[in-house]
Amino acid sequence: MNEAASSPTGADRPLLPTHSNRLLILAATAMELAPLQEALGRAPAPVSEHEGDEAHDGASRFDFLVCGVGPVACAATLAAHLAVSAQRSTHLAAISPAYGREHPAPLCLPQPAAPAERLHRGGPCDCIQPVAFPTGYAGVVLGGVGGLYPQVSLPVGHPSPLICLAEREILADFGIAAPHGADPFNSPDFTAEREFPLHSPLTAQAVALLNQLAIPFQAGLFLTVNAATATLERSRALSACHRGLCENMEGAAAALVCQRFGLPLLEIRAISNLVEDRDPERWRLAAAIKRQAEVLARLLPQLAGTPQAEDLP
């Protein structure tokens, strides 16, 4: 259990204070997503099978999306899906009074435009504002597996595979190449976002539920990389620079897209391997996929305000 992670108390408080409790469940690969769909009582199916403005409950409170491996595939797939969903939600609100009453407000209001000279100079990144129309989702949940930096101190006797929750994401090898991955661009005229805090009511409620259900977990900084670390030397360099907990290849990309769409992101992964000299024979991939599905199947129904799925061991 992670005592350091802050969490609200009281399981009866509103879980997601939005006009929709629908969640988009995201994973890089079908093998990471399918066991969760099955655990929630929803047979794997394309996300496009979601229908219209009918009432939803149980497993139908969730859409499932395979985003692809790596930050580019993740960002492109998630942004395209949310854009289509937003367009569809806007259309339904226009033609359906009932849908319009259920989704009366945008998820994120537009901010004042940046001065023209800042736009002309190409920075900073806050010139790009979130969209101002609803997507039909209360939030995005990113699951899957990840690698644990071996320098991380863990309690004696912690369960395996370990569950990790992201408090913050960073694009660790994006920027100016360096032995530890990359340094940020250092020109005020050429800036780019690399770090993304993930504090939100959605994440806070997940922390509270994990503690309430006595599910041991570790919370901290996740490092997103475009090239998976395959040497202990690089692992130590990244760990020394960022003091990261978990390495993955999609989290920061999903965080950036969710930021643009005004959506909270909850990222929970199970550890399949240590970030060290690459040796797939030592990985516990199947066990990690199973564990993240078990944990998310217990959390998601409560996060979406639906009846609890059958408890899993």
C-alpha positions in Angstrom: 0.0 0.0 0.0 1.3 3.5 -0.8 0.9 5.7 2.2 2.6 8.7 0.6 0.0 9.1 -2.2 -2.7 11.5 -1.2 -6.2 10.4 -1.4 -9.7 11.5 -0.4 -11.6 9.7 2.3 -15.2 8.5 2.1 -16.2 5.9 -0.5 -19.6 7.5 -0.9 -18.5 10.8 -2.3 -19.0 11.5 -6.1 -16.4 9.5 -8.0 -16.2 11.6 -11.1 -17.7 15.1 -11.0 -18.6 15.4 -14.6 -21.7 15.1 -16.8 -20.6 11.6 -18.0 -19.2 8.7 -16.1 -18.1 6.9 -19.3 -14.4 6.0 -19.4 -12.1 5.2 -22.3 -9.8 2.3 -21.5 -6.5 2.4 -23.4 -3.6 0.0 -23.8 -0.8 -0.4 -26.3 -1.6 -3.9 -27.4 -4.6 -6.2 -27.7 -2.9 -8.8 -25.4 -2.9 -6.2 -22.6 -6.5 -5.1 -23.2 -8.4 -8.4 -23.9 -8.0 -9.9 -20.4 -9.4 -6.7 -18.8 -12.4 -6.7 -21.2 -13.1 -10.3 -20.3 -12.8 -9.6 -16.6 -15.3 -6.8 -16.9 -17.7 -9.1 -18.7 -17.3 -7.5 -22.1 -16.0 -9.7 -25.0 -13.2 -8.0 -26.9 -14.7 -5.9 -29.7 -13.8 -2.9 -31.8 -14.5 0.4 -30.0 -16.5 1.5 -33.0 -19.3 -0.9 -31.9 -20.4 1.6 -29.2 -23.8 2.8 -30.1 -25.5 6.1 -29.7 -27.2 7.9 -26.9 -28.9 4.9 -25.3 -28.6 4.3 -21.5 -25.4 2.6 -20.5 -24.6 0.5 -17.4 -22.1 -2.2 -16.3 -19.4 -3.0 -18.8 -21.1 -0.7 -21.4 -19.8 2.2 -19.3 -16.4 1.6 -21.0 -15.0 1.9 -24.4 -11.8 0.0 -25.2 -9.0 1.3 -27.5 -5.7 -0.3 -28.6 -3.5 2.7 -29.3 -0.3 0.9 -30.6 3.2 0.7 -29.2 5.2 3.9 -28.6 4.4 7.6 -28.1 3.7 8.5 -31.8 1.2 5.7 -32.3 -0.5 6.3 -29.0 -0.9 10.1 -29.6 -2.2 9.7 -33.1 -4.7 6.9 -32.3 -6.0 8.5 -29.1 -6.3 12.0 -30.6 -8.1 10.7 -33.6 -10.5 8.7 -31.5 -11.3 11.6 -29.1 -11.8 14.0 -32.0 -14.3 11.7 -33.7 -16.0 11.1 -30.3 -16.2 14.9 -29.7 -17.7 15.4 -33.1 -20.2 12.7 -32.5 -21.1 14.1 -29.1 -21.6 17.5 -30.5 -23.9 16.1 -33.2 -25.9 14.1 -30.7 -26.4 17.1 -28.5 -27.7 19.0 -31.4 -30.3 16.4 -32.5 -31.2 14.8 -29.1 -32.6 17.0 -26.3 -32.0 14.2 -23.8 -28.3 13.9 -24.7 -27.9 17.6 -24.6 -29.3 17.7 -21.1 -26.9 15.0 -20.0 -23.9 16.8 -21.5 -24.7 20.5 -21.1 -21.2 21.8 -20.6 -17.8 21.4 -22.2 -15.2 19.4 -20.4 -12.7 22.3 -20.8 -13.3 26.0 -21.4 -11.1 27.9 -23.8 -8.4 30.1 -22.4 -7.5 33.6 -23.6 -5.4 33.5 -26.8 -1.7 34.0 -26.5 -0.3 37.4 -27.7 0.4 37.4 -31.5 4.1 38.0 -31.0 4.4 34.8 -28.9 2.6 32.8 -31.6 4.9 34.3 -34.2 8.0 33.4 -32.2 6.8 29.8 -31.9 6.6 29.5 -28.1 5.8 28.7 -25.4 3.7 25.6 -25.7 0.7 27.1 -23.7 -0.2 28.9 -27.0 -2.0 25.6 -27.8 -5.3 25.5 -25.8 -7.5 22.6 -25.0 -10.6 22.0 -27.2 -13.8 23.5 -25.9 -16.3 20.7 -26.7 -17.2 17.5 -24.8 -15.9 14.1 -25.9 -18.5 12.0 -24.1 -15.9 10.7 -21.7 -15.2 11.5 -18.0 -11.6 10.4 -18.4 -9.1 8.0 -19.9 -7.5 5.0 -18.2 -4.2 3.7 -19.5 -3.3 0.2 -18.4 -0.7 -2.3 -19.4 2.7 -3.4 -18.3 5.9 -1.5 -17.6 9.5 -1.9 -16.5 10.7 -1.1 -13.0 13.9 0.8 -12.5 16.1 -1.5 -10.3 17.3 1.5 -8.2 13.8 1.9 -6.8 13.5 1.0 -3.1 10.5 -1.2 -2.4 9.1 -2.6 0.9 10.3 -6.0 1.9 7.8 -8.7 0.8 6.0 -6.6 -1.7 3.7 -8.6 -4.0 4.8 -9.5 -7.5 3.9 -8.4 -10.1 3.9 -5.0 -8.5 1.2 -2.5 -9.3 2.4 1.1 -10.1 0.4 4.3 -10.5 1.6 7.3 -12.3 1.6 10.7 -10.4 3.6 12.4 -13.2 4.8 11.5 -16.7 7.9 12.7 -18.5 9.2 12.2 -22.1 12.6 11.0 -20.9 14.4 10.7 -24.3 12.7 13.7 -26.0 14.8 16.8 -26.5 18.6 17.3 -26.8 20.3 13.9 -26.8 22.3 13.2 -23.6 23.8 10.1 -21.9 20.8 10.0 -19.5 18.3 10.2 -22.4 17.7 13.9 -23.2 17.8 17.4 -21.9 15.0 19.9 -22.5 15.4 22.3 -25.4 17.1 25.4 -23.9 16.0 28.2 -26.3 13.0 30.3 -25.3 12.0 30.3 -29.0 12.0 26.5 -29.3 10.2 24.9 -26.4 8.3 21.7 -26.1 6.4 20.1 -23.2 8.1 17.1 -21.6 6.5 16.8 -18.2 2.8 16.1 -17.4 1.4 16.0 -13.8 -1.5 13.5 -13.5 -3.1 14.8 -10.3 -6.9 14.7 -10.8 -10.1 13.6 -9.0 -9.9 10.4 -11.1 -6.4 9.6 -10.0 -7.1 10.6 -6.4 -10.2 8.3 -6.3 -8.1 5.4 -7.7 -5.6 5.9 -5.0 -8.4 5.9 -2.4 -9.9 2.7 -3.8 -6.5 0.9 -3.9 -6.0 1.7 -0.3 -9.6 0.8 0.6 -9.3 -2.6 -1.2 -5.9 -3.2 0.4 -4.2 -3.6 -3.0 -0.5 -2.9 -2.5 0.9 -0.4 -5.1 3.7 2.1 -5.6 3.0 5.6 -6.9 5.6 7.9 -8.5 7.1 9.3 -11.7 6.8 7.3 -14.9 9.3 7.7 -17.8 8.0 7.5 -21.3 10.7 6.5 -23.9 10.6 6.1 -27.6 13.3 3.4 -27.5 13.0 0.9 -24.6 16.0 0.8 -22.4 18.1 -2.4 -23.0 21.2 -1.8 -20.9 21.8 -1.4 -17.1 24.0 1.6 -17.9 21.2 3.5 -19.5 18.8 2.4 -16.8 21.1 3.9 -14.1 21.6 7.1 -16.1 17.8 7.6 -16.5 17.1 6.7 -12.9 19.8 9.1 -11.6 18.5 12.0 -13.7 14.8 11.6 -13.1 14.4 9.3 -10.1 11.7 7.5 -12.0 9.7 4.5 -10.9 8.5 2.9 -14.1 9.5 2.9 -17.7 6.9 2.7 -20.5 6.3 3.9 -24.1 2.9 5.6 -24.1 2.1 7.4 -20.9 3.4 10.9 -21.6 1.9 10.8 -25.1 -1.5 9.9 -23.7 -1.1 12.6 -21.0 -0.4 15.3 -23.6 -3.5 14.3 -25.7 -5.7 14.2 -22.6 -4.4 17.6 -21.6 -5.3 19.0 -25.0 -8.8 17.6 -24.7 -9.3 18.6 -21.1 -9.6 15.0 -19.9 -8.0 13.5 -16.8 -5.7 10.5 -17.3 -5.3 7.6 -14.9 -2.3 5.4 -15.6 -1.9 2.1 -13.8 0.6 -0.6 -14.9 1.9 -3.9 -13.6 5.6 -4.5 -13.6 6.7 -7.2 -16.0 10.5 -6.8 -15.8 13.3 -4.8 -14.4 14.9 -2.1 -16.6 18.3 -3.6 -17.0 20.3 -5.5 -19.6 17.7 -6.9 -21.9 16.7 -10.5 -21.2 13.2 -11.4 -22.3 13.5 -14.9 -20.7 13.4 -13.2 -17.3 10.3 -11.2 -18.0 7.0 -12.0 -16.3 4.8 -10.6 -19.1 1.8 -13.0 -18.8 1.7 -12.6 -15.0 1.9 -8.8 -15.3 -0.9 -8.6 -17.9 -3.1 -10.8 -15.7 -2.4 -8.8 -12.6 -3.2 -5.4 -14.2 -6.5 -6.8 -15.5 -7.4 -8.1 -12.1 -6.7 -4.8 -10.4 -8.4 -2.6 -13.0 -11.4 -4.9 -13.1 -11.9 -4.1 -9.4 -11.3 -0.3 -9.7 -13.1 0.6 -13.0 -16.7 -0.2 -12.1 -16.5 2.0 -9.0 -14.7 4.8 -10.9 -17.4 4.8 -13.5 -20.2 4.7 -10.8 -21.4 1.2 -11.8 -21.8 -1.9 -9.7 -18.6 -3.6 -8.5 -17.3 -6.4 -10.7 -17.0 -9.8 -9.1 -13.9 -9.7 -6.8 -10.9 -11.4 -8.3 -8.2 -13.1 -6.2 
